[in-house]
Amino acid sequence: MTELFIPVPTGKATAAGQMPPPKRRKPDKAPATPMRSNSGESLSSRNNGSISTAPVYHKQCRKGRTTIIKDQEYLDFLEWLKNMGCPRTKLTLAEFSNTGRGMMATKDIKAGEVIVQVPEQNLVTMKSLQSTYGARIARFGKKVNSHMVIALHIALLVQAPERSGWLPYLRLLPKKFDTMPVRYPPELLELLPQNAQVHVKKQKAKIEADYNITLDFLQSNADLLTRPLQYEEYEWAWLVVNTRCIYLDAKNQSAADNIALAPMLDFLNHTHDAKTEGAFCTKTKSYQIKTLLPYKKGEQVFINYGPHDNCFILVEYGFVTPNNPYNYVTVDNDFMQLSIPGESTAAKKDKLELLDMAGYHGDYVLHRNDVSFRLLAGMRLRLVNPFNKSSVATQLAIAQWHNVVNGELDQISPENERLLPIHIERLCDEILMHAKKNLGILARKKTTFMVMHLQQVWIEARDIVLSIIDKIHRKEEL
C-alpha cells in the first residue's frame, strides 16, 4: 500500500504514537460555518478491527446534566491537536442531555471572540491532498470533485489508521450514520414527507455515482488499497465529509475545491439562533469561527449552518432542531392531485403549462401562519373555471392573473378570491391526514432517534397547517 500523506507540522509523537504526518429554501446569504451531524457516537471499530476502543472516563459537570468527556481517546485527540499546532480553546467535548456530544465553554466567552482556529496545514482539502492524488487524478482523466477525493482519503485512512498519523481524529468520528435518512430501512424511509424522500433518493444516487467513479479510479491505483473498498466503507466516509465539512469561502459554495474537513471545529453543534462568522483568515493562515454571542462557563457553544428547515437538516445531517423557525410544508404533490370542481383534465394540463412558462410551477409551501405567494398564484389560476384558452373570457382571466402575480391587481375576480381559502384549506386537510396516519404508524414503533426525528417532522407539519386553518377560520387575509 502506498503511504498516504497529509502535510502537517513536525512534532513529537502523541501518547498514542501517531505523529508525525478535518429546491428547498436556500439561504439568502450562505453562512461561513461548518456542516455536520450532531451524532455523538465515536468510531471504535471498523471492518478490520484496526481501530480499537479505549477505556472511557467521564467527569460530571455540576451545571445541569452535562458530562465532560475525559476518555483516553479524547485526551489523545487533544494531545494530537497540540502537536499539530492547533491553538488552545475555551472549549471541551461534553455530553449534553438534549443534544448529545457537543462543545462546552470552559471559561466565559465574549461576543466577537474566536472560539475555534484550525491552521491551514491541518485542513483536509483538495489542495492538501495534491501530493498524494494530484498526478493520479490527472492521469485518470475523468472529472472528480473535492467531496469524492476527501471521502476516498478518509476511507483509505481507516483501512490503515496506525500508518496515517490521523488515528486520534478517526477514533472520534461517528461509528455509523443510522440517523441519516439515506441509511433508513425502507419502512421508515417511506414515512418521510414526499419532498424529503426525493432529496434522499438524489443523495443516494450521488453517493452511488461517486462510488462507481472512485472504483474506476482505484482500478489503476490499486497500490493505495490494503483491501478492496466496499460500498459501505465509502458511503460512511462520504457521509463523514457531507456532515462535517466546511466551506472555506461561504460566498462561493459552488466552487469544486471549496470544502474542507477541520478537526475539532466539526464537534460544534448547530442551532438556528446561534450567531457566528466563519472564514479563512489570511493573517493567521487558519480557518476561524467567531461567535457574535457571549457564553457563560458550562454552557454549550453552538454554530449556525444557516436558515434550513428540519427536513433539510435531517436529510443532510441526521438530526432535527426544536422550535425551528425555518420549517415549512411542501404541498407540490397535493396541489397536483387536488381535484377542482369544474376543471377538466385538458384545462388542468393547460394551466400547469401556463404556470411552468410563467415560472410558478411547483415549490408550493406553507409556513406557520403564512401561505407562500407561489402557492397562492398557482391556486388562483387553478380556480379559473371554465378554462378554454381559445375563449375571450379565459384570455381575460389569464391577463388578470398575470396582473395579480405582478402586483398590479389584488384579485382575478371576487369569486376566485372566495374560493381561494376553501381550496387552501383542502390542501391543509390532506397534510393533516398524512400527518395523522404517519404519526399513528410511528407511535407503534420502537422508540429510536430515527422514529423521534420523524415524529417531530410530522408534528411540526401538523402544527403549521393547523395555523393556516386557524387563520382561514378567522377570515384573515392569506
SEROVO-765528 format. One line per 10 residues: their letters; for each residue z, x, y of N, C-alpha, C. Coordinates in pm, whole numbers. Atoms other than C-alpha are relative to their C-alpha. Last residue first. Example, Ala and Ser with C-alpha at 12.3 -4.5 7.8 and 13.67 -1.06 7.14 Angstrom:
! SEROVO-765528
sa = -6/-82/-119/714/1367/-106/73/-77/109; 0/89/-119/780/1230/-450/0/90/120
***
This chain:
! SEROVO-765528
leekrhikdi = 18/-107/98/325/-5377/3476/-60/124/67; 137/-53/3/458/-5600/3754/-9/115/-99; 22/-112/-90/788/-5764/3670/-143/51/-16; 118/24/-84/794/-6107/3511/-18/108/107; -55/11/-136/1148/-6056/3376/-112/-17/103; -77/125/-5/1002/-6135/3033/64/-20/137; 94/113/0/739/-5864/3086/75/-131/16; 67/-2/-131/1001/-5604/3181/-96/-118/13; -99/49/-97/1209/-5697/2876/-61/-8/140; -12/144/23/901/-5655/2657/98/-62/100
islvidraei = 122/62/-55/838/-5313/2811/7/-152/-15; -11/-9/-146/1199/-5201/2752/-122/-64/67; -94/105/-43/1176/-5331/2396/17/2/151; 74/128/-5/863/-5119/2351/92/-115/39; 102/-3/-105/1052/-4803/2450/-72/-135/9; -66/19/-130/1360/-4887/2243/-101/0/115; -49/138/-12/1153/-4936/1928/59/-25/138; 119/84/-18/969/-4608/1979/41/-145/19; 49/-22/-137/1301/-4428/2029/-123/-85/29; -96/67/-88/1442/-4583/1713/-45/14/145
wvqqlhmvmf = 29/144/3/1123/-4479/1534/98/-81/83; 132/26/-59/1147/-4114/1640/-27/-150/6; -11/-11/-146/1522/-4105/1571/-133/-31/67; -75/114/-51/1475/-4238/1219/9/4/153; 90/115/1/1204/-3982/1153/70/-125/53; 101/-20/-105/1433/-3699/1260/-94/-120/9; -64/26/-130/1719/-3838/1051/-98/19/115; -21/145/-12/1495/-3857/743/61/-33/136; 131/62/-16/1376/-3498/789/13/-151/22; 46/-21/-137/1731/-3375/851/-135/-67/22
ttkkraligl = 38/-140/-19/1839/-3536/525/-41/16/146; -6/-55/-135/2015/-3863/443/-30/149/-1; -110/-95/-15/1898/-3992/106/-5/62/139; 20/-136/50/1653/-4276/150/125/84/20; -24/-3/145/1728/-4647/178/-17/139/-60; -141/31/24/1767/-4641/555/35/7/-148; -79/-122/-21/1429/-4467/581/148/-23/-29; 30/-94/109/1248/-4766/429/88/124/10; -54/57/123/1419/-5008/667/-22/91/-120; -145/-23/-5/1349/-4780/962/68/-59/-123
nkkahmlied = -26/-140/34/983/-4780/857/148/34/5; 38/-30/138/953/-5159/846/39/142/-39; -93/69/88/1147/-5221/1167/-29/33/-147; -131/-65/-10/950/-4957/1355/100/-63/-96; 8/-131/66/612/-5083/1234/137/67/-2; 15/27/143/704/-5443/1330/-6/131/-78; -131/43/50/832/-5330/1669/-4/-26/-150; -82/-121/11/505/-5142/1724/138/-35/-53; 52/-77/113/307/-5459/1647/83/127/-21; -48/65/122/531/-5663/1879/-49/74/-124
clreihipll = -140/-38/18/464/-5414/2159/56/-60/-129; -1/-139/46/90/-5464/2113/142/47/-26; 46/4/139/142/-5840/2138/-6/141/-58; -116/34/84/349/-5781/2452/-40/-9/-147; -80/-122/6/51/-5604/2609/123/-25/-87; 59/-85/103/-150/-5910/2509/65/139/-5; -8/67/130/70/-6154/2699/-50/93/-111; -132/-24/61/116/-5913/2989/15/-64/-137; -34/-142/19/-263/-5908/3055/138/22/-62; 4/-35/142/-343/-6276/3002/51/141/-28
renepsiqdl = -99/82/72/-231/-6381/3349/9/38/-146; -132/-57/-30/-420/-6089/3510/111/-80/-71; -9/-130/67/-744/-6191/3340/139/59/19; -16/28/143/-686/-6550/3452/13/130/-79; -136/47/28/-624/-6445/3813/23/-24/-149; -12/143/-27/-951/-6245/3811/144/-41/-26; 134/51/29/-1062/-5882/3796/-5/-149/34; 21/72/125/-745/-5766/3967/-145/-40/-16; -124/12/75/-600/-5548/4242/-21/-63/-137; -44/138/20/-932/-5428/4383/129/0/-80
egnvvnhwqa = 59/76/-111/-1048/-5094/4530/33/-148/-8; -99/31/-102/-817/-4881/4315/-51/-81/117; 17/-93/-112/-1096/-4718/4116/97/-28/114; -42/-132/48/-973/-4890/3798/-17/106/109; -144/-1/30/-987/-5225/3979/45/140/-41; -71/-2/-128/-1330/-5162/4133/151/4/-20; 14/-134/-58/-1471/-5069/3793/76/10/132; -87/-89/81/-1330/-5393/3653/-6/142/53; -136/21/-48/-1491/-5587/3940/99/89/-76; -8/-63/-132/-1829/-5435/3853/141/-13/58
ialqtavssk = -2/-145/24/-1776/-5525/3487/13/74/133; -133/-34/51/-1684/-5882/3587/13/150/-24; -93/11/-113/-1999/-5910/3799/141/40/-43; 28/-115/-86/-2212/-5781/3511/93/1/122; -60/-118/63/-2043/-6033/3284/-23/124/84; -146/13/-8/-2120/-6322/3519/69/123/-59; -41/-35/-137/-2482/-6209/3563/152/-2/11; -28/112/-90/-2543/-6216/3188/49/49/136; 122/44/-70/-2720/-5936/3000/27/-113/99; 46/-99/-99/-2396/-5755/2909/-122/-46/79
nfpnvlrlrm = 140/-17/36/-2256/-6066/2741/-63/89/106; 51/-130/-45/-1878/-6093/2743/-141/18/-55; 100/-61/88/-1711/-6432/2723/-58/127/63; 70/83/99/-1449/-6312/2782/-42/-132/63; 115/63/-66/-1310/-6022/2990/-79/-75/-108; -32/140/-29/-975/-5958/2817/-109/-70/81; 2/78/126/-1093/-5636/2653/19/-149/28; 140/16/41/-1174/-5502/3001/-9/-81/-129; 69/89/-95/-822/-5569/3128/-146/-22/-40; -31/139/33/-679/-5416/2811/-68/-97/95
gallrfsvdn = 66/39/124/-858/-5086/2860/24/-146/-34; 145/4/-24/-755/-5053/3223/-74/-48/-124; 27/117/-83/-394/-5147/3148/-149/-15/26; -14/117/86/-390/-4894/2864/-27/-128/79; 114/3/92/-530/-4620/3088/7/-124/-89; 115/56/-73/-279/-4701/3363/-121/-11/-93; 92/-97/-59/5/-4634/3119/-118/-71/66; 123/7/78/262/-4908/3071/-101/92/67; 126/-31/-66/607/-4825/3207/-116/-6/-98; 19/82/-121/964/-4934/3142/-134/24/70
rhlvydghyg = -111/89/-28/1012/-4651/2889/-24/-68/136; -120/-75/-32/666/-4513/2834/114/-99/20; -109/72/-65/379/-4687/2659/114/97/22; -141/-25/30/57/-4508/2574/92/-92/78; -73/114/-54/-318/-4552/2544/147/13/-39; -115/-58/-70/-491/-4217/2492/77/-110/71; -107/-71/70/-807/-4401/2394/104/61/92; -13/35/142/-1131/-4494/2570/110/85/-62; -126/73/22/-1097/-4483/2948/17/-45/-144; -111/-93/20/-1355/-4218/3037/134/-66/-22
amdllelkdk = -79/-8/-123/-1605/-4460/3191/119/95/-13; 84/-55/-107/-1860/-4398/2915/80/19/130; 29/-139/32/-1592/-4450/2649/-81/66/112; -123/-76/-23/-1462/-4767/2807/-24/149/-23; -16/-7/-145/-1819/-4900/2822/126/80/36; 100/-95/-49/-1873/-4817/2456/13/19/151; -49/-132/38/-1545/-4991/2371/-98/109/45; -112/-36/-89/-1656/-5296/2568/51/140/-31; 54/-32/-133/-1993/-5311/2392/111/45/96; 73/-127/10/-1828/-5290/2049/-53/42/137
kaatsegpis = -102/-106/12/-1579/-5564/2140/-67/137/-4; -59/-18/-133/-1865/-5784/2259/104/111/-2; 99/-69/-84/-2056/-5732/1934/58/28/138; 8/-138/47/-1749/-5821/1727/-95/81/87; 83/-21/118/-1696/-6135/1935/0/147/-40; 75/-126/-6/-1404/-6181/2173/-78/19/-130; 126/15/-72/-1295/-6544/2218/-84/126/7; 67/130/11/-935/-6479/2121/-126/-6/86; -4/72/-128/-861/-6102/2125/-72/-134/-17; 98/108/-4/-777/-5943/1788/19/-79/130
lqmfdndvtv = -44/124/-63/-594/-5614/1823/-114/-101/7; -10/106/100/-713/-5354/1573/38/-136/60; 128/16/68/-839/-5106/1833/2/-119/-96; 96/51/-98/-533/-5153/2053/-134/-28/-67; -33/141/-18/-304/-5111/1752/-94/-66/101; 41/74/119/-478/-4786/1663/26/-149/15; 146/0/16/-453/-4650/2018/-45/-84/-119; 40/129/59/-91/-4756/2069/-151/-7/-22; 146/11/-2/78/-4420/2138/-41/-128/-73; 56/59/122/449/-4451/2213/-151/-11/18
ynypnnptvf = 91/111/-21/616/-4226/2470/-50/-50/-135; 47/77/115/896/-3974/2491/-96/-111/43; 145/-12/12/913/-3745/2794/-55/-77/-120; 67/89/-97/1265/-3849/2898/-152/1/-12; 117/-71/-53/1413/-3701/2577/-77/-92/95; 21/44/-138/1754/-3862/2530/-117/73/68; -52/130/-44/1828/-3663/2215/-36/-27/146; -109/-15/-96/1598/-3380/2101/48/-138/45; 12/97/-109/1382/-3365/1789/120/19/93; -125/64/-39/1324/-3087/1536/-30/-105/106
gyevlifcnd = -86/44/109/1051/-2916/1334/134/-57/39; -119/-84/12/876/-2703/1596/102/-46/-104; 20/-141/-32/515/-2819/1629/120/88/-32; 114/-56/74/528/-3156/1451/-13/151/23; -25/7/144/879/-3249/1571/-112/68/-78; -101/-100/34/823/-3127/1926/26/3/-150; 61/-133/-14/500/-3326/1955/99/108/-43; 100/-11/108/662/-3642/1818/-67/137/4; -60/-40/127/966/-3580/2040/-98/7/-116; -69/110/67/773/-3583/2366/48/45/-137
hpgynifvqe = 61/51/123/690/-3260/2547/83/-114/-58; -16/146/10/767/-3166/2908/-73/-60/-120; 91/80/-82/804/-2787/2871/17/-148/-28; 138/-22/45/948/-2544/2617/-101/-75/85; 77/123/-7/1279/-2528/2805/-144/29/-39; 126/-16/-71/1544/-2266/2737/-75/-132/-5; 126/58/46/1906/-2313/2642/-119/52/81; 102/-29/-101/2240/-2134/2664/-135/-44/-54; 129/-39/56/2520/-2286/2457/-100/16/114; 103/102/3/2852/-2285/2641/-126/52/-68
gkkyplltki = -19/93/111/3140/-2055/2549/-103/-109/-9; -29/-68/126/3157/-1874/2883/28/-104/-108; -135/-50/16/3022/-2103/3153/14/69/-136; -67/35/126/2652/-2139/3227/140/60/1; -113/-83/43/2465/-2144/3560/56/-50/-133; -125/75/3/2116/-2297/3596/114/93/-42; -16/51/-135/1793/-2125/3700/125/-87/11; -51/136/-10/1799/-1913/3386/15/-38/147; -100/18/-106/1573/-1607/3371/45/-146/0; -31/140/-20/1385/-1506/3057/112/-8/103
qysktktcfa = -131/44/-44/1228/-1163/3066/9/-152/7; 9/144/-18/943/-990/2886/139/-52/29; -67/83/100/966/-617/2943/-28/-147/29; 82/-5/121/795/-333/3124/65/-78/-113; -86/-43/111/1083/-318/3375/-77/17/-130; -93/-101/-49/857/-327/3683/86/56/-113; 67/-131/0/570/-506/3511/93/112/45; -33/-73/-123/795/-801/3429/-63/139/-5; -3/-143/25/639/-1029/3167/20/71/133; 120/-74/-39/735/-1385/3242/15/145/-40
getkadhthn = 30/-109/91/982/-1660/3164/-128/70/40; 127/-64/-31/1150/-1897/3404/-19/116/-96; 18/-143/24/1423/-2136/3302/-135/47/51; 90/-51/-104/1564/-2478/3384/-8/151/-13; -23/-141/-35/1714/-2657/3086/-102/42/106; -54/-15/-134/1680/-3036/3105/40/143/35; 95/39/-105/1438/-3080/2815/54/22/141; -41/132/-47/1647/-2879/2572/-85/-33/122; 65/77/-107/1523/-2592/2362/82/-124/36; 44/135/30/1713/-2336/2156/-53/-71/125
lfdlmpalai = -39/98/-102/1736/-1960/2209/-59/-136/-35; -116/74/51/1705/-1758/1887/49/-103/101; 40/118/77/1348/-1652/1977/117/-73/-65; 37/109/-89/1466/-1420/2256/-27/-128/-80; -119/39/-76/1639/-1200/2000/-30/-120/88; -130/4/66/1311/-1055/1862/114/-21/99; -97/-75/-79/1005/-1141/2074/137/-10/-64; -134/24/53/697/-1254/1884/95/92/74; -80/-111/52/389/-1252/2103/124/-54/-69; -128/34/61/108/-1471/2230/70/123/-56
ndaasqnkad = -106/28/-97/-168/-1408/2486/137/-24/-63; -99/-105/28/-435/-1238/2276/126/-18/84; -13/-27/143/-671/-1537/2248/112/98/-31; 46/-136/28/-618/-1660/2603/31/38/-143; 116/4/89/-572/-2038/2600/-51/139/-36; -41/21/138/-219/-2016/2737/-116/-3/-98; 125/-22/74/-338/-1863/3065/28/-13/-149; 110/62/-73/-80/-1973/3321/-132/11/-75; -5/146/16/203/-1903/3077/-114/-71/70; 47/51/-129/107/-1536/3055/-10/-151/-12
lyicrtnvvl = -24/-108/-95/300/-1364/2777/-42/-39/140; 122/-30/-73/310/-1693/2591/33/109/101; -2/24/-144/599/-1686/2348/-140/21/54; 76/-87/-91/608/-1719/1972/24/-36/146; -82/-100/-68/888/-1867/1763/-75/85/101; -126/54/-51/765/-2194/1612/77/98/86; 20/124/-76/399/-2106/1563/127/-48/67; 67/-29/-127/466/-1745/1462/-10/-126/86; -89/-89/-75/721/-1835/1196/-61/25/138; -98/86/-67/495/-2124/1095/105/81/75
waweyeeyql = 72/71/-107/209/-1884/1020/97/-87/78; 17/-95/-110/451/-1663/823/-72/-65/118; -132/-31/-56/561/-1957/606/-15/93/120; -41/118/-76/199/-2070/559/136/23/66; 71/-2/-127/103/-1716/458/41/-119/87; -46/-114/-80/370/-1694/191/-65/-1/138; -135/32/-48/296/-2045/61/57/112/85; 8/93/-114/-76/-1963/42/138/-28/58; 5/140/38/-12/-1660/-179/-2/-90/125; -65/83/-100/-97/-1305/-70/-19/-147/-36
prtlldansq = 87/99/-63/-181/-1098/-378/79/-90/96; 35/102/100/68/-814/-436/-91/-100/70; -76/-44/117/172/-494/-253/-22/-97/-116; -82/89/81/-104/-557/-3/83/74/-104; -111/49/-81/-247/-347/280/102/-76/-84; -104/-104/-5/-462/-149/35/119/-41/86; -101/24/102/-653/-473/-33/112/104/3; -117/-74/-49/-841/-438/294/117/-17/-95; 44/-136/-32/-1194/-543/193/114/86/55; 87/-45/109/-1078/-856/14/-48/143/23
lfdltinyda = -75/-83/95/-794/-884/265/-85/49/-117; -34/-128/-63/-1025/-1005/542/67/93/-100; 126/-74/-11/-1168/-1279/320/25/139/59; 34/-46/136/-813/-1384/231/-130/79/1; -88/-114/30/-728/-1395/603/-28/55/-139; 57/-115/-72/-1030/-1618/670/82/126/-30; 126/-36/67/-906/-1854/397/-68/118/68; -32/-68/127/-551/-1850/535/-128/45/-70; -46/-136/-31/-671/-1927/887/31/78/-127; 116/-76/-47/-869/-2226/759/38/144/31
eikakqkkvh = 85/-27/116/-570/-2351/558/-123/81/40; -67/-99/85/-335/-2317/855/-89/38/-117; 4/-128/-70/-582/-2497/1084/65/110/-84; 137/-51/12/-634/-2779/835/-13/135/67; 17/-47/138/-256/-2821/812/-140/58/-21; -78/-123/16/-227/-2840/1190/-18/57/-140; 71/-106/-72/-510/-3093/1217/73/133/-16; 122/-29/75/-349/-3309/948/-81/112/66; -37/-78/118/-11/-3284/1120/-124/39/-80; -39/-133/-46/-153/-3400/1455/32/91/-119
vqanqpllel = 125/-67/-36/-324/-3696/1288/27/144/42; 67/-31/126/7/-3791/1126/-132/72/26; -65/-121/53/176/-3762/1467/-63/39/-133; 48/-114/-79/-75/-4008/1616/61/130/-48; 137/-35/33/-8/-4251/1331/-51/121/77; 95/77/-79/369/-4251/1371/-141/52/-21; 18/-46/-137/534/-4064/1083/-86/-100/77; -92/74/-87/631/-4266/776/-3/52/144; 62/128/-35/324/-4148/582/90/-87/88; 110/-22/-94/458/-3792/594/-61/-133/45
leppyrvpmt = -57/-10/-135/782/-3902/431/-109/16/105; -71/124/-29/624/-4033/109/71/2/135; 88/109/-46/370/-3749/114/75/-127/39; 64/64/116/639/-3476/95/-80/-121/49; -58/123/52/694/-3308/432/-67/-41/-131; -64/-29/128/589/-2944/482/62/-126/-63; 106/-55/85/339/-3015/762/53/33/-138; 76/105/68/617/-3237/903/-113/51/-88; 133/11/-62/828/-2926/976/-80/-107/-74; -4/103/-103/1187/-2991/867/-131/-11/77
dfkkpllrly = 9/133/56/1121/-2807/540/7/-111/105; 30/88/-113/1047/-2484/722/-14/-144/-49; 100/103/30/1197/-2226/489/-15/-90/122; 45/-21/138/1402/-1906/497/-111/-99/-37; -23/113/90/1426/-1919/873/-55/28/-139; 101/104/-14/1415/-1568/1024/32/-116/-94; -51/109/-82/1741/-1373/1034/-104/-110/25; -111/68/67/1660/-1141/744/49/-122/77; 53/89/102/1322/-1055/898/110/-80/-68; 60/118/-64/1489/-915/1208/-48/-100/-104
plwgsrepaq = -106/75/-69/1720/-679/1017/-52/-125/71; -82/82/88/1430/-590/780/111/-75/74; -31/127/-66/1197/-470/1055/87/-91/-85; -89/-23/-113/1169/-100/969/42/-127/71; 58/38/-128/865/-176/754/84/39/120; 91/-105/-49/943/10/432/-46/-27/143; -75/-125/-15/1251/-198/343/-86/110/60; -80/-7/-122/1058/-518/416/73/131/21; -66/-131/16/781/-469/157/91/25/120; 31/-52/134/626/-812/95/69/133/-26
vllaihlaiv = -93/61/95/811/-945/400/-28/47/-143; -131/-63/-17/625/-702/624/100/-53/-102; 5/-131/64/295/-824/478/132/75/16; 5/20/145/373/-1186/566/0/133/-74; -134/42/43/479/-1085/918/4/-20/-151; -89/-115/-11/153/-893/965/141/-35/-47; 28/-92/111/-58/-1179/835/98/116/2; -48/65/122/113/-1417/1078/-24/88/-122; -145/-14/0/59/-1171/1364/60/-66/-124; -34/-140/26/-309/-1144/1274/150/20/-4
mhsnvkkgfr = 35/-41/136/-371/-1516/1238/49/140/-31; -86/73/92/-186/-1610/1557/-24/43/-145; -133/-60/4/-357/-1337/1756/90/-67/-102; -79/16/-122/-706/-1460/1673/139/58/-20; -141/23/31/-980/-1369/1425/76/-14/132; -92/23/-111/-1358/-1392/1456/141/-26/-52; -26/141/-29/-1552/-1243/1166/105/-12/111; 111/69/-64/-1689/-887/1177/25/-146/35; 3/131/66/-1457/-732/923/-110/-87/59; 90/-9/116/-1539/-382/1051/-17/-135/-67
airagytsql = 134/-29/-52/-1386/-462/1392/-102/7/-114; 53/125/-52/-1086/-623/1222/-142/19/52; 29/86/117/-1025/-308/1016/-62/-132/46; 125/-48/60/-1055/-87/1325/-40/-88/-118; 113/3/-92/-793/-292/1510/-132/40/-63; 105/95/38/-556/-366/1220/-127/10/84; 3/37/141/-286/-99/1208/-124/-80/-37; 8/-122/79/-332/81/1540/-7/-30/-149; 134/-59/0/-418/-248/1710/-10/122/-91; 47/-12/138/-91/-415/1609/-137/65/-10
skmtvlnqep = -88/-93/72/83/-358/1943/-45/24/-143; 13/-136/-53/-215/-512/2124/85/99/-78; 128/-50/48/-227/-823/1906/-18/146/44; 118/59/-63/139/-869/1985/-126/54/-67; 105/-5/102/479/-807/1830/-120/-77/55; 76/123/16/700/-736/2130/-107/19/-107; -61/81/105/944/-449/2084/-68/-134/-19; 24/-62/130/735/-193/2275/61/-78/-116; 138/18/44/721/-429/2574/-23/57/-140; 94/-105/-41/1099/-435/2608/-138/-19/-62
vqvivegaki = 56/-66/118/1268/-773/2545/-102/104/46; 104/-94/-42/1499/-899/2820/-48/76/-122; 57/-78/110/1720/-1203/2772/-112/87/55; -86/19/117/1956/-1383/3012/-49/78/-122; 82/-24/119/1812/-1267/3345/91/-8/-122; -28/-120/79/2034/-1423/3613/-97/11/-118; 86/-108/-44/1898/-1669/3868/17/128/-79; 139/45/-20/2185/-1912/3821/-81/115/57; 36/58/-129/2496/-1719/3720/-145/-49/-1; 135/-41/-40/2616/-1659/3365/-37/-74/128
dktammgrgt = 65/91/-95/2987/-1671/3274/-136/58/41; -59/-11/-133/3061/-1446/2978/-67/-105/87; -125/-73/22/2999/-1463/2602/74/25/131; -37/-92/-107/2736/-1734/2656/134/66/-31; -116/39/-79/2630/-1886/2325/30/106/106; -62/-110/-72/2286/-1858/2165/109/-51/93; 49/-18/-136/2173/-2103/1900/75/113/65; -7/-132/-61/2219/-2197/1537/-63/3/139; 14/-110/94/2276/-2561/1452/7/132/74; 136/-57/2/2206/-2812/1728/-21/103/-109
nsfealtlkt = 107/96/-30/2499/-3059/1739/-141/57/-11; -8/121/82/2784/-2873/1569/-118/-93/21; -47/112/-80/2685/-2537/1713/-7/-128/-82; 34/126/67/2660/-2221/1504/62/-113/79; -110/89/39/2663/-1906/1715/-56/-123/-69; 45/106/91/2449/-1604/1800/119/-81/-47; -25/-33/140/2580/-1408/2097/-45/-118/-85; 23/102/101/2473/-1396/2460/42/50/-137; -123/79/-2/2578/-1203/2770/-9/-113/-101; 4/129/-68/2305/-951/2697/139/-62/1
rpcgmnklwe = -103/93/42/2271/-585/2605/-9/-128/82; -122/5/-80/1940/-416/2681/100/-100/-56; -19/128/-67/1689/-371/2395/131/1/80; 1/-11/-146/1611/-6/2322/16/-129/75; 136/30/-48/1508/-42/1958/-9/6/152; 82/-118/30/1831/131/1854/-146/-19/42; -50/-110/-83/2030/-142/2028/-87/124/-19; 46/23/-137/1815/-413/1871/41/115/91; 146/-25/0/1878/-262/1525/-57/-19/141; 12/-145/0/2252/-253/1591/-147/40/5
lfdlyeqdki = -41/-48/-132/2238/-619/1688/-12/151/11; 106/34/-95/2037/-700/1373/34/49/141; 109/-97/22/2284/-514/1152/-113/-24/99; -48/-127/-55/2564/-721/1309/-105/110/-18; 12/6/-145/2360/-1035/1242/49/129/66; 142/3/-37/2307/-947/877/-17/-2/152; 52/-137/1/2672/-845/839/-147/4/40; 31/-48/135/2797/-1186/944/-68/136/9; -29/-144/6/2958/-1233/1286/-28/53/-141; 49/-63/123/2833/-1577/1380/21/150/8
ittrgkrcqk = 71/-124/-33/3045/-1748/1644/-38/70/-130; -36/-113/85/3132/-2096/1524/-83/120/40; 97/-109/2/3132/-2379/1776/52/114/-84; 20/-32/141/3327/-2695/1711/-106/108/-14; 72/95/82/3464/-2730/2063/-8/44/-145; 60/108/-78/3566/-2422/2258/-82/-90/-90; -100/101/-33/3803/-2214/2047/-58/-117/78; -14/2/-146/3521/-2019/1890/93/-114/36; -5/129/-66/3576/-1965/1518/15/17/151; -115/5/-89/3466/-1627/1386/-2/-132/74
hyvpatsisg = 12/78/-123/3234/-1623/1088/130/6/79; -130/15/-63/3183/-1374/806/-19/-72/132; -3/69/-128/2886/-1384/571/143/-13/49; -119/83/-15/2830/-1133/292/6/-58/140; -119/-78/-32/2467/-1010/291/121/-93/7; -97/69/-82/2185/-1191/113/123/86/20; -123/45/64/1899/-978/-15/92/-69/99; -94/18/-109/1540/-941/97/126/-63/-57; -18/-129/-67/1326/-792/-179/95/-9/118; -142/-32/-12/1376/-1095/-401/27/127/75
nnrsslsegs = -31/-115/84/1010/-1091/-500/146/43/12; 45/14/137/941/-1443/-381/40/115/-90; 138/39/7/1156/-1413/-71/-40/4/-147; 78/-50/113/1528/-1404/-15/-143/-46/12; -83/-77/91/1797/-1449/247/-78/53/-118; 83/-42/112/1589/-1560/546/81/88/-94; 44/-139/-5/1835/-1733/772/-78/33/-126; -10/-73/125/1856/-2108/811/-50/143/16; -111/-94/3/1928/-2246/1154/10/82/-125; -48/-20/136/1601/-2416/1230/107/106/-4
nsrmptapak = -145/-13/-4/1580/-2485/1602/57/19/-140; -77/103/65/1210/-2415/1587/148/25/15; -52/-31/132/1022/-2200/1832/79/-118/-53; 19/117/80/815/-2189/2148/50/32/-139; 33/-10/141/926/-1939/2405/-22/-135/-64; -118/-10/85/910/-1993/2780/-40/1/-145; 5/-136/53/656/-1948/3054/122/24/-84; -120/-81/-16/622/-2321/3103/-17/138/-60; -49/-54/126/272/-2468/3144/123/87/24; -9/-144/-21/230/-2669/3461/64/61/-124
dpkrrkpppm = 82/-26/-118/108/-3025/3431/-2/148/31; -71/-31/-124/249/-3018/3079/-97/18/116; -21/-142/-14/32/-3186/2819/73/27/131; -16/-39/-138/50/-3545/2719/33/147/7; -120/63/-47/-91/-3589/2380/18/44/141; -15/25/-136/-436/-3513/2323/122/-90/22; 32/164/-18/924/-1051/1764/-141/-68/79; 130/41/-43/946/245/1328/18/-60/135; 72/58/-111/1264/415/1288/-118/-87/-42; 76/-70/-104/1494/284/1178/-49/134/-54
qgaatakgtp = 135/54/-22/1595/52/890/-79/69/110; 95/-107/27/1896/219/731/-143/-36/28; 82/40/114/2102/-100/712/-106/104/-32; -89/4/116/2367/57/930/-77/-39/-125; -107/99/-12/2089/142/1170/87/7/-124; 8/112/92/1895/468/1159/114/-96/24; -67/-22/128/1893/686/1467/-11/-124/-87; -145/16/-7/1634/638/1735/60/21/-135; -72/-70/105/1264/661/1816/149/-17/20; -63/-123/-44/1115/392/2033/73/67/-113
vpifletm = -134/26/-49/892/144/1853/59/131/49; -59/-103/-84/519/128/1777/138/-42/51; -8/56/-133/458/-123/1495/64/106/88; -69/-67/-109/341/34/1171/-7/-83/127; 18/84/-117/244/-95/830/84/57/113; -121/20/-80/216/179/568/-32/-84/123; 3/-72/-126/-90/127/346/126/-31/80; 0/84/-120/0/0/0/0/87/124
***
